[in-house]
Amino acid sequence: QVQLVESGGGLVQPGGSLRLSCAFSGSIFSNYGMGWYRQAPGKQRELVARMANGSFKQYADSVKGRFTISRDNAKNTVYLQMNNLKPEDTAVYYCNAYTINKNYWGQGTQVTVSS
């Protein structure tokens, strides 16, 4: 069974940076696409960024140029580098692992952007 454990969330001031990490276990990491989603209070969960095991990466328009997704297959870990954070980035961030017919979620990590 795939397990995903996020870390790196916290409180940051506007304009600051955070790096989220997601540790993957329970299967072959390189077989999975990996992504980050977020859910703000009262809103639906939305895609932030995702990537398969190649070079193609997909980003939400709201984070393009500020966030970067990357993965380290040797460490079974996916990262989300978040720069120039804005109050509207405040949400619970979830790690996602996917194949054509499988979909797994982490427990989420809170990111709060506030002065």
N, C-alpha and C positions, 0 to 999 in steps of 0.2 A: 504494500500500500504506500502510495506516495505521501510524503509529509513535507510541508513547507513551513518554515519558521522565519518570520520577518524580524528585523531589528533596525535600529537607527532613527526611529521617529523621535519627536520631542517638540519643544517650544523654541521658536526662532523668530527673530525680528524681521520685519519686511526688508527685503534686499539681501537677506542672509542665505546660507546654503546648508543643505543636509544631504547625506548619502544613506539611502536605504539599502539593506542587504536582505537577501532571501536564500536561506540554506535549503537545498533540495536533498531528499533521501528516499530510499525505498524502491528505486528503479534506475534505469539508465538515463542520466540527465541529458545526454546529447540527443536522445530520441524525442525530446519534448521541446515545443516552443514555450517561451516564457514571457510573461507580461506583468504589468502593474496596472491595477485599477484603483479607483478611489470613490468614496461615498461620503458626501457631506450631509449634515443633518437635514432631513426633509427632502433630500434629492435621491435620484436613482444612482446606482453604481455606474461609473463611466470608465471607459478605457483611457489610460494615461499614455502607455507605451507598450509595445510588444515586439518580440523578435523571434524568429525561428533559429535554426542552428547555422544559418548563413549570415550574410552581411545586411540583408534587408531589414530595416527597422521602420516601424509605424508609430507616429506620435499624434496625440490630440492637437488640434490647432492651438489650443490655449497654452500649451507648454512647449511648442516648437521654439528652438533657439535657447531655451532655458534648462530643459531636462535632457538627460542622456541615459539611455538604457544600455547596459553591457552585460556580458556573461563571461564567467571563467569556468570552462568545462573541467579543468583540473581540480577545481575546488567545489564543483557542483553548486555554484552560487550565481545568482543574478543580482545586479545592482541597479539602482536608480539614483543618479546624481542630479540633485535639484539645486539650481542656482537662481539668484534674483527672485527669491520666493515672495509671493504676494498673499495678502489676507485671503483671497479667494481660493488659494491652494489648500486651505485648511480642510482636512478630511481624514477619515480613516483610509489608509492605503493598504491594499491587499495584493499579495503575490498570487500569480496564476500560472499553472503548468497545463499545457494542452497538447493533445494530438487530435487526429480526425475524430476519434470516438471516445476520448477521455478528457476530463476536465477536473482539475483539483485547485483548491483554494487554501491559502494560509489563514491565520486567525486575525490578521490585520494589525497595523501599527498606527498610532495617532500622530498626525502632524498638525501642529497649530502654529500659525503665522500671525503674530500679534506684537504690538509695541507695548 
